[in-house]
């Protein structure tokens, strides 16, 4: 596919490659023929999609804390990347209440050091910095948030991501002038992502899967919360499309793009679970009706018309397909763990076929 062929034989840095989205992105890039340099301080979960996919044999795996600027500078000078996808983060809202300092350090200082390391490069490099849909000041509106809407966060996680965006904006104006800079930067904001290989704590699908794997019934705390659910391959493909367009066209430098489902109907947590249940029989849960003390947004929606107009990109999977791909991945993992890397690659090839057929992208 032309939009992805650009990555063949290119050197690509992926931070957070041991995480959920980062591992899928690294696998896809390796299948596209890229030389992938993964940078993470640790493997964040057990089980781990990074380990399950056997990525250590497919990419260059570097264990570096992004707060260590000297080591980061050395890696950028050594590998001289053509692309950088920055996904490393403390990404859990509820954990941010427990560990706010860790959250801010990871999400702001990590981003700051990536930007500083980019300053040592003397070559063209397209950089996609992934933040979050939660950077928007949430007024609980049905209308989707646009890229130029006001930013703001009520919780430490959202606040740290807004702080990261402010850092990015200051570096764009101070050090990466669009007319002179060889470093081209975009920000990607994605809605809630689900799919196989996610074992993060305090997320609806991983929590349920971990309970089901032990023959336990999981607790659901906010069944009526709605999210712009999208499959991990939809989000990752959006990042790749953005990176490809940015590399080819400097006009995208300094811009932000939302990635999420086109449908104006956001599905509730309970609707997601019922859809998963259709593809994974006899799975049950119970709803905890006690009041929650911590703030958690009940309604989040993104306006993705900008990506559709300028990148010619949109999400293409139906809600039913998203839940089916997710359920089938976990079912396959628990039935045939040794085959999961091949199965994951098959899901990527299936998605590439969908792109060709539904978006007419060759």
C-alpha positions as CSV (number, residue, x, y, z in Angstrom):
1,X,0.0,0.0,0.0
2,X,1.5,3.3,-1.1
3,X,0.6,5.1,2.2
4,X,2.7,2.5,4.1
5,X,5.4,1.6,1.6
6,X,7.3,4.7,2.7
7,X,8.4,2.9,5.9
8,X,10.3,0.1,4.1
9,X,14.0,0.3,4.9
10,X,13.4,3.4,7.0
11,X,14.8,3.7,10.6
12,X,11.9,4.2,13.0
13,X,12.1,5.0,16.7
14,X,9.1,3.8,18.8
15,X,9.0,4.9,22.4
16,X,6.8,2.8,24.6
17,X,7.3,-0.2,22.3
18,X,6.7,-2.7,25.2
19,X,3.2,-1.3,25.8
20,X,-0.1,-2.2,24.2
21,X,-0.2,0.2,21.3
22,X,3.6,0.4,21.0
23,X,3.9,-3.4,20.5
24,X,1.3,-3.5,17.8
25,X,2.9,-0.5,16.0
26,X,6.3,-2.1,16.3
27,X,5.0,-5.4,14.8
28,X,3.3,-3.7,11.9
29,X,6.4,-1.6,11.1
30,X,8.6,-4.7,11.1
31,X,6.1,-6.4,8.7
32,X,6.4,-3.3,6.5
33,X,10.2,-3.7,6.4
34,X,11.2,-0.9,8.7
35,X,14.2,-1.0,11.0
36,X,12.5,-0.4,14.3
37,X,14.3,0.9,17.4
38,X,12.2,0.4,20.5
39,X,12.8,2.5,23.5
40,X,11.2,1.7,26.9
41,X,12.3,1.6,30.5
42,X,10.6,-1.7,31.2
43,X,7.9,-4.3,30.3
44,X,4.8,-2.7,31.9
45,X,2.5,-5.7,32.2
46,X,2.4,-9.5,32.7
47,X,1.4,-11.1,30.4
48,X,3.0,-8.7,27.9
49,X,2.1,-8.3,24.3
50,X,5.7,-7.3,23.6
51,X,6.9,-10.7,24.9
52,X,4.1,-12.7,23.4
53,X,4.8,-11.3,19.9
54,X,8.5,-12.2,20.4
55,X,9.4,-8.6,19.3
56,X,12.8,-8.9,20.8
57,X,13.8,-10.9,17.8
58,X,12.1,-8.7,15.3
59,X,13.3,-5.2,16.3
60,X,16.2,-3.5,18.2
61,X,15.1,-3.4,21.9
62,X,16.6,-0.7,24.1
63,X,15.8,-0.3,27.8
64,X,16.2,3.4,28.5
65,X,14.2,5.6,30.9
66,X,13.1,8.7,28.9
67,X,14.1,10.8,31.9
68,X,17.8,9.8,31.1
69,X,18.5,12.5,28.5
70,X,22.2,11.5,28.0
71,X,21.3,8.0,27.0
72,X,18.4,9.2,24.8
73,X,20.7,11.6,23.0
74,X,23.2,8.8,22.3
75,X,20.5,6.6,20.8
76,X,19.3,9.4,18.5
77,X,22.8,10.2,17.4
78,X,23.6,6.5,16.8
79,X,20.5,5.5,14.9
80,X,19.6,8.8,13.2
81,X,15.9,8.0,12.7
82,X,13.7,8.9,9.8
83,X,10.6,8.6,11.9
84,X,9.8,8.9,15.6
85,X,6.5,7.7,17.2
86,X,6.4,8.7,20.8
87,X,4.0,6.6,22.8
88,X,5.8,6.1,26.1
89,X,3.5,7.3,28.9
90,X,1.8,6.6,32.2
91,X,-1.6,6.1,30.5
92,X,-4.0,5.3,33.3
93,X,-6.4,7.9,34.8
94,X,-6.9,6.1,38.1
95,X,-3.2,5.4,38.6
96,X,-2.5,9.1,38.1
97,X,-4.5,9.8,41.3
98,X,-2.3,7.3,43.2
99,X,1.0,8.3,41.6
100,X,0.7,11.9,40.3
101,X,4.4,12.7,40.4
102,X,5.3,9.6,38.5
103,X,2.5,10.5,35.9
104,X,3.8,14.0,35.4
105,X,7.4,12.9,35.2
106,X,6.6,10.2,32.6
107,X,4.3,12.3,30.5
108,X,6.0,15.7,30.6
109,X,9.7,15.2,31.2
110,X,9.7,12.2,28.9
111,X,8.2,14.3,26.1
112,X,10.5,17.2,26.9
113,X,13.6,14.9,26.6
114,X,12.4,13.5,23.3
115,X,12.1,17.0,21.9
116,X,15.6,17.8,23.2
117,X,17.1,14.7,21.6
118,X,15.5,15.6,18.3
119,X,17.5,18.9,18.4
120,X,20.7,16.8,18.0
121,X,19.5,15.4,14.6
122,X,20.8,17.1,11.5
123,X,18.6,15.2,9.1
124,X,14.9,15.1,8.1
125,X,12.8,13.3,10.6
126,X,9.0,13.0,10.8
127,X,7.8,12.9,14.5
128,X,4.4,11.8,15.7
129,X,3.8,12.7,19.4
130,X,0.9,10.7,20.8
131,X,-1.0,12.5,23.6
132,X,-4.7,11.7,24.4
133,X,-8.3,12.5,23.7
134,X,-8.4,13.5,27.4
135,X,-6.4,16.7,26.8
136,X,-9.7,18.5,25.9
137,X,-11.5,20.5,28.6
138,X,-14.4,18.1,29.0
139,X,-17.8,19.8,29.3
140,X,-19.7,16.6,28.9
141,X,-21.0,17.6,25.5
142,X,-22.4,15.3,22.8
143,X,-20.6,17.4,20.2
144,X,-17.2,16.0,19.3
145,X,-14.1,17.9,20.4
146,X,-12.1,19.5,17.5
147,X,-8.3,20.0,17.4
148,X,-8.6,23.7,18.1
149,X,-10.9,23.3,21.2
150,X,-9.7,24.4,24.6
151,X,-7.4,22.0,26.4
152,X,-7.7,21.2,30.1
153,X,-7.8,18.3,32.5
154,X,-9.5,17.6,35.9
155,X,-7.3,14.6,36.8
156,X,-3.5,14.3,37.0
157,X,-3.3,12.1,33.9
158,X,-5.2,14.7,31.7
159,X,-3.3,17.5,33.3
160,X,0.1,15.8,32.5
161,X,-1.0,15.4,28.9
162,X,-2.1,19.0,28.6
163,X,1.3,20.0,30.1
164,X,3.0,17.9,27.5
165,X,1.1,19.6,24.7
166,X,2.1,23.0,26.1
167,X,5.8,21.8,26.0
168,X,5.4,20.7,22.4
169,X,3.8,24.0,21.4
170,X,6.7,26.0,23.0
171,X,9.3,23.9,21.2
172,X,7.6,24.2,17.9
173,X,7.7,28.0,18.1
174,X,11.2,28.2,19.7
175,X,13.3,25.4,18.1
176,X,11.4,23.8,15.2
177,X,10.4,26.6,12.9
178,X,8.4,25.2,10.0
179,X,10.4,27.1,7.3
180,X,13.8,26.0,8.5
181,X,13.5,22.9,10.6
182,X,14.3,19.4,9.3
183,X,12.4,18.0,12.2
184,X,8.7,17.8,11.3
185,X,6.3,17.3,14.2
186,X,2.6,16.4,14.6
187,X,0.4,15.6,17.6
188,X,-2.0,12.6,17.5
189,X,-4.9,12.4,19.9
190,X,-6.8,9.1,19.9
191,X,-10.0,7.9,21.7
192,X,-10.2,4.7,23.8
193,X,-8.4,1.8,22.2
194,X,-9.2,-1.8,22.6
195,X,-7.9,-5.0,21.1
196,X,-5.9,-8.1,21.8
197,X,-2.7,-7.9,23.8
198,X,-3.8,-5.3,26.4
199,X,-3.3,-6.4,30.0
200,X,-3.1,-2.9,31.6
201,X,-4.7,-2.5,34.9
202,X,-8.0,-0.7,35.4
203,X,-9.2,-1.0,31.8
204,X,-12.5,-2.6,31.0
205,X,-11.4,-5.4,28.6
206,X,-8.1,-6.4,30.3
207,X,-9.8,-6.4,33.7
208,X,-12.5,-8.7,32.3
209,X,-10.1,-11.0,30.4
210,X,-7.9,-11.4,33.5
211,X,-10.9,-12.4,35.6
212,X,-12.3,-14.7,33.0
213,X,-9.0,-16.5,32.6
214,X,-9.2,-17.4,36.3
215,X,-12.9,-18.4,36.0
216,X,-13.9,-15.3,38.0
217,X,-16.7,-12.8,37.3
218,X,-15.3,-9.3,36.9
219,X,-16.8,-6.2,38.5
220,X,-18.0,-3.3,36.3
221,X,-18.0,0.1,38.0
222,X,-19.3,2.5,35.2
223,X,-21.6,0.5,32.9
224,X,-23.1,3.6,31.3
225,X,-20.0,5.5,30.6
226,X,-19.5,6.1,26.8
227,X,-16.3,6.1,24.9
228,X,-15.3,6.5,21.2
229,X,-14.2,2.8,21.1
230,X,-11.8,1.9,18.3
231,X,-9.6,-1.1,17.6
232,X,-5.9,-0.7,18.3
233,X,-5.1,-1.2,14.6
234,X,-7.3,1.8,13.7
235,X,-5.4,4.0,16.0
236,X,-2.0,2.6,15.0
237,X,-2.9,3.0,11.3
238,X,-3.9,6.6,11.9
239,X,-0.4,7.2,13.4
240,X,1.3,5.6,10.4
241,X,-0.8,7.6,7.9
242,X,-0.1,10.8,9.8
243,X,3.7,10.0,9.9
244,X,3.7,9.2,6.2
245,X,1.8,12.4,5.2
246,X,4.0,14.5,7.4
247,X,7.2,13.0,5.9
248,X,6.0,13.8,2.4
249,X,4.4,17.2,3.0
250,X,5.8,19.8,5.3
251,X,2.4,21.7,5.5
252,X,1.3,19.3,8.3
253,X,4.2,20.4,10.6
254,X,2.9,21.7,13.9
255,X,-0.6,20.4,13.5
256,X,-2.7,18.1,15.7
257,X,-5.1,15.4,14.5
258,X,-7.8,13.4,16.2
259,X,-8.3,9.7,15.5
260,X,-11.5,7.9,16.4
261,X,-14.7,6.4,15.0
262,X,-16.7,8.4,12.5
263,X,-20.0,7.3,14.0
264,X,-21.7,9.9,16.3
265,X,-23.0,7.1,18.4
266,X,-20.6,6.3,21.3
267,X,-21.2,2.9,22.8
268,X,-21.6,2.3,26.5
269,X,-19.3,0.0,28.5
270,X,-22.2,-2.4,28.9
271,X,-22.9,-2.4,25.2
272,X,-19.2,-3.3,24.5
273,X,-19.3,-6.2,26.9
274,X,-22.5,-7.6,25.4
275,X,-20.8,-7.4,22.0
276,X,-17.8,-9.2,23.3
277,X,-20.1,-11.8,24.8
278,X,-21.5,-12.6,21.3
279,X,-18.0,-13.7,20.2
280,X,-17.0,-15.3,23.5
281,X,-19.8,-17.3,24.9
282,X,-20.7,-17.7,28.6
283,X,-18.7,-14.7,29.7
284,X,-20.4,-12.8,32.6
285,X,-19.9,-9.8,34.9
286,X,-21.5,-7.9,37.7
287,X,-22.1,-4.2,38.2
288,X,-20.9,-2.4,41.3
289,X,-23.5,0.3,42.0
290,X,-21.6,2.0,44.8
291,X,-20.6,5.7,44.1
292,X,-17.1,6.3,42.9
293,X,-15.0,8.9,44.7
294,X,-12.6,9.7,41.9
295,X,-13.6,11.8,38.9
296,X,-13.8,10.0,35.6
297,X,-15.4,11.5,32.5
298,X,-18.7,9.9,31.5
299,X,-18.8,11.2,28.0
300,X,-15.9,11.7,25.5
301,X,-16.2,12.1,21.8
302,X,-13.8,13.3,19.1
303,X,-14.5,15.2,15.8
304,X,-12.3,13.4,13.3
305,X,-13.3,15.4,10.2
306,X,-9.8,17.0,9.9
307,X,-8.1,13.6,9.4
308,X,-10.7,12.6,6.9
309,X,-10.4,15.9,5.0
310,X,-6.6,16.4,4.9
311,X,-5.2,12.9,5.4
312,X,-7.9,11.1,3.5
313,X,-8.1,8.8,6.5
314,X,-11.0,7.5,8.6
315,X,-11.7,4.5,10.8
316,X,-13.2,1.6,8.8
317,X,-14.2,-1.1,11.3
318,X,-17.7,-1.5,12.6
319,X,-18.3,-1.7,16.4
320,X,-19.2,-5.4,15.8
321,X,-15.9,-6.0,14.0
322,X,-13.9,-4.3,16.7
323,X,-15.4,-6.5,19.4
324,X,-15.0,-9.6,17.2
325,X,-11.3,-9.0,16.5
326,X,-10.7,-8.4,20.2
327,X,-12.6,-11.5,21.5
328,X,-11.0,-13.7,18.9
329,X,-7.5,-12.6,19.8
330,X,-7.9,-13.4,23.5
331,X,-9.6,-16.7,22.7
332,X,-6.7,-17.6,20.5
333,X,-4.2,-16.6,23.1
334,X,-5.6,-18.8,25.8
335,X,-6.1,-21.7,23.4
336,X,-2.8,-21.5,21.5
337,X,-0.2,-19.2,23.0
338,X,2.6,-20.3,20.7
339,X,0.7,-19.2,17.6
340,X,-0.2,-15.7,18.8
341,X,2.5,-13.8,16.9
342,X,1.3,-15.3,13.6
343,X,-2.3,-14.7,14.6
344,X,-1.6,-11.0,15.3
345,X,0.1,-10.7,11.9
346,X,-3.0,-12.2,10.3
347,X,-5.1,-9.5,12.0
348,X,-2.8,-6.8,10.6
349,X,-3.1,-8.3,7.1
350,X,-6.9,-8.5,7.4
351,X,-6.9,-4.9,8.3
352,X,-4.7,-3.9,5.4
353,X,-7.1,-5.8,3.1
354,X,-10.0,-3.7,4.7
355,X,-8.1,-0.5,3.9
356,X,-7.7,-1.5,0.3
357,X,-11.3,-2.5,-0.1
358,X,-13.0,0.2,1.9
359,X,-10.8,3.2,1.4
360,X,-9.5,2.2,-2.1
361,X,-6.0,2.7,-0.9
362,X,-3.5,0.5,-2.8
